[in-house]
Amino acid sequence: MAYDEPDTAPSGSGDGRPPNAAVAPAPVQLRPRGSNHVGMRQYNERVLLQAIRLHGELPKAELARLTHLSNQTVSLIVNALLDDGLLVKREPLRGRIGQPSVPIALAPDGAFSVGVKVGRRSMDVILIDFVGQVRQRWSLDYRYPEPGALVAEIGRRLADLRALLSPAQFERVQGIGIALPFSLGGWQTLLDMPPEVAARWPATDLRAEVAALTELPVTLIKDTAAACVAELVAGRGRSMPAFLYLFIDTFVGGGLVLDSHLYPGASGNAGAVASMPLQAAGGPGQIPPQMLSAASLLGLQKLYEAAGLDPEAAMDDRALEPPWATHTRGWLRTAAQALAFGISSAACLLDIGDVVVDGVFHRDLLSRLISHVEEALDQHSWEGVARPAIRAGTIGSDARALGGALLPLYAAFAPDPEVFLKAAPIGRGG
């Protein structure tokens, strides 16, 4: 393992959070620990970079204390990383006894990465820098995802990327991470997807098709697992050793973190709450409804459409204003009951202490949903099992694209990239 468990320490600024993410200060649950053994130089470099990412800018002496490396080793590595353009010096801290200390920070231009979120209604492509700031964003809305059109659009954005960055900056792009739903061609009737389009997805190897467009490494991960990665690495998940992650978009989805690692499951689909049955089967041919039928944003949008209202209001603050609010209240009750059923089941099976809920909608609607989930959980019996805490996610709509973009960065610079890269690859079509 690349980490040990310390006494709690405050999380500093400049720790890789995306812009505008409302991340409350949280204790750092894990911290990097280096080794002074010969031959560990590259590993120790990654340990120092991770320490700065977790704690914010730090002087060399503090880096040595946190990582258990000698002052001499830290000084040598920091100087090398400064020369490589991965670190920068901040203004000296004066007013203390002795020589002023010089904080060391991640260099925003030290590395870049591309994240691609392929959704059921839209696609986002983002470029992030070394501290996790989103430098550029491209978005495309569509009625349904068509494989050829999406590959062509990604190709155009990669061309835009080359035009946006200087040759020296492009050399620092670490790769492309694609976040893709597990079964993008599924539920075609519910999504009004033509059967011939749905039939193309099982035969589509999106990772290979994108890799043919670029010399950059390309990684693929389930979209809600990518969102879970973003929360684990850049949000409140840093202080939680185990949690169930729920993300509400067109469909509800999820991810699972155990022992501070993303748990993939046998096929990379752990946390597939959308397919969770909400009741026992009633008999032969009577298939129970799945969670996606009750807790997905598509259901709320269909309620708006049936009432002649703009379905896009589900994404903004209009959802809690007349005339949308009447329909929103009904959806909140139904969705909360379904989510509570899944949370109760997960708590019994996994004994998790925390559940993180996030989504693409307005933060006020997220707060209302969590309140309704708490009320629904009050109706469950907790005898013999510990009730988990329900917490709001901190990343929001960027979570899947950001999680995808973090994959190449962690592969290149994290001391323990298996925090989420041990996940089994997704099958064709997501």
N, C-alpha and C positions, 0 to 999 in steps of 0.2 A: 504493500500500500504506500501511496505517496503522502499520506497525511497521518497525523495523530490527533487525538482529541485534547484541546487545551482548555484552560480556564476561559470563560467567555470573554471576548474582546470586542470592542465596538467596531462596526464596519465604517470605513472612511468613505470620502467622496472619490470620484474618478475611478470607480471600481468596475467599469464595464457596463453600467446601466445604460439603456437607450435613452435618448432625450425624451422629456415629458413623461417618463414613467414615474408614477407616484410610489416610490419605494421608501418605506419607513426605515429608519436605522434599526438594524437587527444584529444580534450577536452572531459572530462568525462561528459556526459549529465545527468547521474543519479548517486546519491550517497546514500549509506546506512545511515539510521538515526535510532538510538536506542531509548530505553525507559528505564527510571530509576525505573519503577514500579516493585513492588515485583511480582515474578512469571514469569518474562520475561527473565530469565537467558539464556535459550537455544536460544531464538530469538536473544538476544544481542550478543551471541557468533557468530552466523551466520552473524550478521551485521558487527562485527569486521573482520571476515574472508573475507567478501566481500569487505570491505574497502581496505584491503591489496591487494586483487586480482585486484581491479580497479586501485589503486594508486601506487602499489609497496611497498617495505619495508618502514616502518614508525615507529618513536618512539611513546611511549605511549601518550605523550602530544598531538601529532598531531592526533593520533587516537581519542582521546577524543574530540578534536576540530571538526573533520570531522563528527563524529557520534552523537554529542550532548550528550554524556554520561559523567558522572562525572569521574574525574581522578581516584578516588578510585574504581569505578566500572570497568573501563578499566583495572586497575592494577590487580584486582582480576581475571577477565576473562582471560587476557593475561597469567597470571601465570598458570591458570588451563589448558589452551590450550598448553602451553609449556610442562606441565607435560604429557598431552595426546599425545604429539608428532606431533601435527598439526602445531605448530609454532616453529621457531628457532630464536635465537638472532644473530645479525650480530656484526661486530666489532664496538666499540663505536666511535662516531663522536667527535673528539677532536678539539681544536683550537678555541672554542667558550667560551664566558663568562659563568661561572657556571660549574656545573657538566656535563661531557660529556653525550650526549644522546645515547641510544642504539637502533638502528633500529630493528624492529621486522618483520620477513618475514614468508611466508608460507614454511612449511617443505616439500620438494619434496616427501619424503617417507611417508608423513602423511596420504595419501590415494591414491588409484589407481582405475582405471575404464577401462572397455573394450568396444571398439567400433567396430561394424561389419558393413561394407558397402557391401550390396549385390547388384551388378549391373547387367546390361544386358550382359556384356562381361567379367566381372571380379569381384572378391570378395577380400576385404581387411579386415584384423583383426588387430587392434592396441591396445596396452596397453599404457595408459597415466598415468602420476603421478599427484600429487596434484596441480602442477603449470601448467599443460597442456602440458608438454614435452612428446613427443612420445618415450617411452622406448623400445618398441619392435613392429615389423611389420611383418605380414605374408600376402602374396598375392597369388592369384590363378587366372589364366586366363582360359577362356573357350569359346567355340563357342556359347553356349546358357546355361542358368541356369537350372539345373535339381534339383528338390527339395531334393531328397534323397542324392545326391552327396554333395550338399551344407551343409546339416545337418551333414553328416559324417565328412566333412572337418572342420566345426566349432567344432565338438567334439574333433577332433585331436588337434586343436589349444588350446582348453581349457585344454587338458592334457599337452600340452607344457607349458602352463601358470603355472600350478602347479609345473612343474619341474623347471621353471625359477625362481620363487619366493620362498623365505623361508616361512615356516609356519606362522611366524609372519607377513610377508609382505602380504601373501594371505589373512589373517584375515582383512586386510585393503582394500581389493578390494570391492568396493561399489556396483558393478553390471555390467550388460551388456546392452548396448544400440544398437539396430539393426536398421539400416537405409535401407529401402526397397522401391523400386519403387511402385507406387500406383497400377499399373496393370501389374505385371511382366509377365503374360501370354498373354498380348495383343500384337497387331501388329506383330503376329507370322510370317506372310508372309514377312514383311519388314525385320525381323530379321532372317529369315531362320530357325525358330524354328519348330521342328516336332510337328504336331497337338497333338499327345498323350502326349508330355511333357507339352505343353501349357495348356492342359486340366487338368493337376494335380494341377496347381497353385491355382485355385479358391477353391479347397478343402484342401489346405495346410495352416495350422496354424503354421507359422514358429516360432512365439514367444513361443507357447506351446511346440513345439518340441525341441527347444533349452532349455527351462526351465526344460524339463525332463532330460537333460544331466547334470545339475548343481544345486547346492543349492543357487546360486547367483540370485538376482532379475533380471528379464529380461524385458526390455521395447522396444516397437516397435514404429517407427516413419517413415513417408514418407521420402525418401532419400533426396530430394531437400529441404524439411523442415528442415532436420537435418543439411544440408549445411548452410541454412539460420541461424540456431541456432548458428553454429560455427562463422559466421560473426557477429551476434548480440552480442555474449558473448566475443569472442576473437579477433575480428577484428574492422574495422572502424564503424560497426554498433552500437558500444557503444555510439557514438556521434550523432546518428540519431534516432529521436523518431518515424519516420515512413519511410519505404522504401519498394520498390518492389525489390525482389532478383531474378536474372536470373542466372542459372547455365547450362553451355554447356558441355554435355558429349555425349555418344552414341545418346541419345535424349536430347533436351533442356527441362529444367524444371524450377520450381520457387518456391518461398515462399513469404509471405507477413507479414510485421511487422507494426503494428498500436499501437500507444501509448506505444512504447518500449516493446511490447509483440508480440510473434508470434501469428498471427491470423490463426486458423485452418480451419475455415469454417464449414459447416454443417456436412461434412463427413471426415474432416481432410485433404482435398485436395485443400485448397485455394492456389492460385498461380499456378494452373495447366495450364501454358501457352502452353505446348506442344499440347494440344487439342484445343487451340484457333483458330477459323476459320480465314482465311486471306482475305476472301471476302464473299459477299452475295451468297446464293445459287442461282444457275442459273435456277432452275426449278425442277419439280419432278424427283427424281433419280439423280440429279446433285449435289452431296455433295461437298461443297467447301473444298479446301486443308487446312490442319492444319499446325500450325507453325512448328511442328516437321519435316514436309517434306522439310522445307527450312532452318531452323536454327539449325539443329542437326549435330553433328560431323560425324555421320554415312554418311550423304550426301557427305561430303568432302572425306571421306575414299573411298566411292564408285567411286568418280571421279578419285581418284588415281588408284584404281584397274582397272578401264576401260582403263586407259592409261598404264597399266602394271607396275605401281609404287608401292612401299611398302606403304600400308595404314597406318602403324604405324608412318609414318613421320608426321601425323597430330598431334601427341603428343609432338613433339620436334621441334628444330629450323630448321630442314630441310624443314618444311612447307613453309618457306619464301625464300628458295633457289631453283635455277633451279635443275631439271625440274618440281618440285612440285609447284613452285610459280605461274605458269600460271593458274593452276587449283584452287589454293588457292585464287587468286584474284577474280575469278568468284564466288566462294563460299562466299567470304566476302561480295560482293555486294548483293547477294541474301539473305544471312542470316541477314545482317544489315537492309534491307528493311522490312523483316518479324518482326524482333525485334522492329524496330521503330513503326510499326503498333500496336504491342502489348503495347508498352510504351505509345503511344499516347492515346490508349483506356483506359489504366489504369489511366493516368493523368486526363482524363475527368471524370472518374467514382469516383476516390478516392482522387484526389487533393494531390497526394504524391509529396514531394519535392525532393526525391532522388531515383535513381535506381542504384543498385549494380550489376555488371556483373562479373561473374567468370566462371572458367571452368577447365578442366583437361589438357588443352594444354599449350604450352610454353607462358611465359609472354609477349614476343614480339608479338605473334599472338593475344593475348588478347588486347594489346594496339592498334593493327591495327583494330581489330573488333570494339572497342569503337570509334575510329576515323571514321570508316565507318557508325556506328550508328548515330553519331552526324551529319554527312553529310546527312544521310537519314532523320533525324528529321528536318533538315533545309527545306525539301520539304513539311512538314506538316504545316497547318495553326494553329497558336497558339492563334488566336483571341478568347477571352473569357475563356482561360484556361492558367494556369502557366506551362511553360515548366520545367520539372524536370532536375536536374543535373545528369549526367551519371558518375559513379565512378567505378574504377576497384576494384574487390574483393581482399582480402589480404591473403586468406587461400590457395586456389588452390586445387589440386587434393585430398588432405586429408580432405576436408571440410565435406563430408558426414560421414566418419568414426569418425572424431573428434566430430562432432555434436552429433552422437550417444553416444560416450563415455562421453560427458558432461552431458547427461541426468541423470545418476545415481549420479554423483558428485553434481549436483545442487539439486537433490532431498534430498541429505543427508546434504548439507552444506549451501545452499543459503537461505537468508531470504525471498526471493520471488520466490520459484521454479516455480510458475505459469507463470513466464516470457515465458516459452514454454511448461510446463507440463500440461496446461489446454487443450491442443490439444485433440480432439476426437480421439479414437483409430482407426487405419486403419483396414479396413475389411480384410477378409482372402485373401491371395495371394498378399497383398500389394496394 
